[in-house]
Amino acid sequence: MPTSSDLLPPEPFEDPSLTEADQEAHLEALLAEPRSLLDADPESLTHYGRVEMLVQIQQAASRLAALEARALTAAAGLTKRTRRVDVYGEESERRIEITLADEAREEIAAALRLSPGQVHDRLAMARLLQTALPTTGAALESGRITAQHARVICEQARRFDGYDVVLAQDPSLDSPSEAARRAWFVEACTELERRVVPVAERTTPSRTRTAARRAVGSIDADGEERRRQQARRSVDVHLVPLDDGLALLEAWRPAEDAARVHAAIDAQARSAVESPWSIGERRAQALVDAVCGEARSAAVHTEIQVVIDLASLVGASQEPGTVRTGCGPAQTVTAQAVRDLLADPGSPTSLRRMVTDSTTGHLLDRGRRAYAVTGPLRDYLVARDHTCRFPGCSRAAARSQVDHAIPWEHGGATNRVNLGHLCTRHHQLKTHGGWTIERSDPDGSCTWRSPSGRRHDTDPPPF
């Protein structure tokens, strides 16, 4: 059996003989030559150097992704290359004209051992990065964002009207209406980049996707409502077989309906406090009980948080809102969808005043006008933080623990400046793993210091 010492790292997280500047200089020397990153031995580095080497590898991967994008468009073109072929029927001389588009796609797919569909998606991203999304392409090429961040921005840009024109043909072939659609698409993409690329440069792909979805809804409010109505016609329920005797029951519904269902089954599951099952098992059973008519209790309180600015609530603006449950992710919805939800007589609602910083979007105050709240400070922190405050963690604040940035026993105050949510793992890392919070602000933003001395700034997502 291994002893406790066998489970420890082979050497301290920090080399006590080297300052932080020494470690950075040591790494810089190792990576001085063009091929040194490939030749460097991570085992020869300090812990700080190893983490920095991972950062360098990620930046190199981003630059390679940008290079791949240029290679793809060089091989297949910045727009679809089409070729028309006359085909004659075997039994008649009737001529039929067929169009072959992006023929290089299959050649690339075969060479890379990918499906044509995968190459199609990569090619669409590559073309956007070099036409309508040059700022995103530059951020990828410089290593400031990863390929995942770039993919998220491209996916959202493809929702704008005019995307098909931009990639379908050379601008010189545009009709007046196509030229107008192209110009609008490029303008919308420029605004999308202005809002989202700075987010991508400092946070995770998941939070970048949330910011991009909201930006698309704000930039193209009319189009968002039109897409919402079109998407409603494609809702369905699917059954997907899985391994180990399980199956995935997948229901596509409008976000506001999905939030209501999730809130109801979560509340029903949490009401079964004596159950030996996990919370996930209880939610799954609550869904079965509800659908199959075996629910034992209808007196379960559920709360759905609907966030929308006042102007959009009264119809003076079309800024999108969000719906979320206490433990579920926030989902962007159109302003009209929120107004429809609040107007639904079958959906009992109450309003609560929330005050946010107009510049950052961070929550400053959570009103108590709707109903009496127990633990108002805890409720405020849940609404403010959304998730665990550790860099990149997406664990819901409602499932995390309230932590003192400066420990209470060391004089830390119990207020919104010094309090924030941490999931169990990151709470333990802060308490026992050498991680510290050097700065904690009322809006939920903070600065972490890792055991090796690296600093990470985090912000809660805008309310």
N, C-alpha and C positions, 0 to 999 in steps of 0.2 A: 504494500500500500504506500502511496506517496505521502511524504510528510508535508507539514504546512509550508516548510521552506521550499519544497519542490514546486509548489504552486505559485510562488512569487516570480516576478519578472527576473530575468537573468542579471539585470543590472539596474541601478536606480533610474528613475524617470529623468533626472537631471544629472549631468556630470558636474560635480561640485568644483572641479578644477577649471571649468570653462565658464566665462560669463556668457550672457545671451549674445553679445556682439561677437565673442570668439566663436560661438557655435555657428552663427550666420556666416562669418568669414570662412570657417572650415568648410561649410557646405558650398559656398560660392567657389572656393578653390577646387572642390571635387567636380563641380559642374562647369568648369571654365572651358573645356574643350567641346567641340560640337557633338561628339559621340559619348561624352563622359556620363550623361544621364543613363545611357544603356550599360555603360561599363561600371558605374558606381556600385559598390557593395553596401547595401543598407545595414548589414551587420556591423560595419566599421564605423557607423555614425552614432552620435548620441541620440537619445530619444527625440529631442527637439529636431535634430537633423533628419531623422526618419520621417517624422510627420511633415516636415518641410519638403522632403523628397516626394512624398505623396502629392503634395500641392503642385510641385513641379511636373510630376507625371500627369496630373489632371490637366494642367495648362497645356502640356504637350499634346495630350489627347484632343483638346479643343482645337488646337492649331491643325492637327491632322484631320479633324472633322471638317474644318474650313477648306483645307486642301482637297479633301475628297469631294466637297461640293463643287469646287472649281473644275475638278477632273470630270465629274459627272456631266456638267453642262458643256464642257469641251467635247465630250464624246457624244452627247445627245442633243445639245443646243439649248439656248436660253428659253426658247419657246418650242412647242411641238413641231417636229419636222414631219410633214405629211407628204405622201406620194400617192398619186392617183394612177390606177392601173385599169386598163380595159380588159375585161374578161368576156369571152364568148362561150355561150352554152354549147354543150356537146351535141345536142340534138337540133340545134337551130343556130343561125348566124346572128342572133340578137345580141347586141353589145350591152354589157353591163359595166358600169364604172364603179370601182370600189376604192376606198381610201384607206391607206395604211399609215398609221400615226405612231410616232416614237418607236420605230423599228429597232433602234439601238437598245431599247430596254431589255429585250430578251437576250441579246448578246451579252450585255453587262450582267444580267441575272445568272446566265449560265457560267460566266467566268468567275463570279463571286459565290456561286453555289447558293443563291437566294432565289426566292420566287419572284416572278415578274411584278406581283403586287407590292412586294417589299421595295423593289427598285423604283416602282412608280411613286411610292411615298417619299423615298429618299430624293428622287429627282424633283418632285414638287417642292420640297423644302430647299434644295439647292438653288432652284430657279428663283424662289422668293427671296432668299438671302442676297442674291446678286441683282435683283430688280427693285422690288417694292420695299424690301426690308434691309437696306444697306447698313444701317446702324447696328442691327442685330448681327449681321455678318461680320462687321468690324469687331464687335465685342467678342464674338466667337474666335476670330482669327488672332486676337490679342490674348486670348486665354482668360478674359474677364468673366465669361460665362461658359457653361458646359454645353455639349450638344443637346442634353435633355432640356436645358432652359430654352435654347434656340428652337427646338422642336415644339415646345409648348406655345411659343409666340407665333410660330408659323401655323400651327393648328388653328389658333384663334383667328389669325388674319384670313384664313381660307373661308371664314364664315361671312366676310364682307361681300356685298354685291360687287361684281366686276372681276372677281378672281379668275373666272373662266376666260375672260377676254385677255387678261394680262399674260396668261401662260399659253393661250391657244394660238396666237399669231403675232407676227411682227407689227409694231405700231403703225408702220406705213400702210398697212392693209385695212386699218380701222375705218368703219363708216362713222359719220358724225355721232350717232348714238353710242357706238362702241368706244369712240374716243372720249366721250363724256363719262362713260362708266369707268374707263381705265383711269382717267384723271381723278375721279372720286375715290376709287380704290386706293390709289397711291397716296392721296391726301389722308385717307382714313388710316392707312398703315403707318404713315409718318407720325400721326397723333398717337397711335397705339404704341409705337416705339418710345415716344417721348414719355409716356406714362409708365411703361412696363419694364424697359431695359434697366433703368436704375434699380428697380425692385429685384430683377434677376441677378444683378451684380452683387447683391448683398444677402440673398436668402435662397431658399430651396426651390426646386422645380414645382413642388406642390403649391407653395404660396405664390409663386409666379403665375401658375395657372389660374388661381383665384383672382389675382389682380388683373390678369388679361381678360378673363371672362367679364369681370365688372367693367373694364375699360371698353370692351366691344359693345356691351349693353348701353353704356353712356354715349359713346361716339355715334352709334347707329341705333337710336331708340326705336325709330319706326321700323327698321329692318329687324330688330330684335323681337318686336311684337309679331311681325309677319312670320318670322322663323318659328316663334312659339306656337302660333296657330297651325303652321304646317306640321310641326313636330307632333302635335296632339293627335294627328291622324295616323301616326305610326306607333302609338303606344300598344303594348302587347305584354303577354306573360309567357316566359319560356322556361322549359325544364331541361337542364343540362346534366347528364350523368357524370358523376365523379368517381374517384376510387374509394375503396374501403366502405362500400355500401351507402355512400352519401350521394346527394344530388343537389344541384344549385337551382333554386326557384327564383327566377329573375323577372322582376316586374318593372316595366318602363312606364312611369307615370309623370305628370307634371310635378315639378319640384315641391310645390306647396302641398299637394296631396301626399307625396312620398313622406314629407316631414310629419304630416298629421298621423299617418299610419305608423311611422317609426316611433313617434312620441307615445302613441297609445300602447304599442306592444312593449315598449321599454318600461312604461309606468306599470303595466300589468305584471311584467316580469319582476320588477322590484318590490311589488306588493307581497310576493310569496317569500317572506323572510325566513321561513322555516325549511325551505327546500334545500336538499343536499346538492342540487344541480348548480353548475356555474351560471353566471348571468347570461352568457351566450345561449346555453341550453334552455334557460327559462324564456328568453326572448323567442327562440325558435318555437317552443311549445305554445307560447302565447299567441303566435301567429296562427298555428294550427287550430288552437281552440277558437280563436275569433272567426276564422273562415269556416270551420266545420260546425260552428254553433255550440261549442262546449265551454265557452268562457263562463267562469264561475262568478265573476264580479264585474258589474258595469260601473260601479261607483269608484272609478279610478281617476284621479286628477291628472291631467296632462297639461303641459305648457309648451307652446311653440313660440319661439322668439322671432318676431317679424320686424326687421329693421328697414326703415325708409325715411328719407328726409321729409320735412314738413311740406315743402313746395310740391314734391311728387305725390304726397299723400292727398293733397287737395286738388291735384290735377294741373298745377301751374308749371310743372317740370316733369321730365320723363326719366330722371336718374333711376337706374335699377335699384332694387332692394335686395335683401337676403332673407331667407328663412332658415331656421336651425332649431334643433331640439337641444336639451341640456347636454346630451352626450354625442350628438351627431355633428357632422361637418356642416359649415355654412354653405348654402347653395344660392347662387345668384338668380334672381327672377326679375321679370319686368315690373315696372311701376304699376301697370294695369293689372298684372296678376295679383299684386298685393292688395290693390283696391278691390278687386273681385273677391279675394279671400275675406277681407274685412266686411264686405257687404253681404256675404253669404249668411242667410238667417240660420242655417244649420251649423254654423261655426261660431260658438260663443266666444266673444273677444273682449279684451279690455286694453286700454292704451296706457303706456308708461312713458314719461318724459325722460329722454336721454340727452345729455349735453356733451358735445364733442368739440375737440379743437378743430377749427375750420381749416388749419394748415396741414396737420398730420393725420386727422381723422381719429385720433386716439380718444378713448372715453374719459371724460372728466368727472361726470356726475351721473348717478342713476337714481331717478326719481322714485318716490314711493306712493304716487297718487293712485295707482291701480288697485292695490290690495295690500294688507298688512304683510310685512316681510320679516321672517325670523332670520337673524344673522345678516343684517343689511350689508355689513362690510364684506362678508364672504360672498354674497350675491353680487356686489359691485365688482369684486376681484374676478369672479367667474366670467362676468360680462366683459370686463376689460381685457383679460389675458387670452381668452378663447382656448389656449393650449398651454401645456407646460412651457416654462420660459427658457429651458435649455436650448442652445442653438440647434435648430433643425428638427426639434421634437414636435410631433403633431398629436401627442396624447391630449385628449380633451381636458380642459381645466376642471370640469365637473367631476372627472375621475381622478384628479390629482390632489395633492396635499398642499395646504397653505404653509409657506415657509417664510421664516425671517431671513432677509438677506444678511443683515448683521444679527447674529444669534441673540435671542432675548437675554440669555444669561450674561452676554457681553455688553448689555446696554442697548440692544436694538429695540426700537419702538414698535408697538403693535399698531401700525397705521398703513395707509395705502402706499406711502413712500417706500417702506421697508418690507412690505409683504408682497408675495406673488406665489403663483402655483408652480409646483414641481411634481412630476410623476415620481413614483416610488424609487425607480432606479436612479434618476438624476438627483433626487433628494439625498439618496445614500451616497452618491458620488460627491456631492457637495459636503456632506457631513464627514465622510470617511475616505474619500478618494483623491483629495488634494485639489479639487476644483473650488474656486471662490468667486463670489460676486463682488466686484470692486465698486460698481456704481449701480444704484437702483433709483429710478425716477417715478414720480406719481403716475405717469402715463403708462407704466408697465415696462418701459425700455430699461435695459441693464447691460452692463459689461462684465463678461466672464473672463477669468484667468485660468488657463489649463495648468496641470501639474508641471508641464515643461516651460511655462511662461508665455504661451501664446494667448493673445487677447481676442475676444469675439464679442462684437456688439450685436444685440438682439432687440427687436421691436415687436410688439404685438401687432397683428394685422389691423389695419384701419377699421374702426367700428362702422 
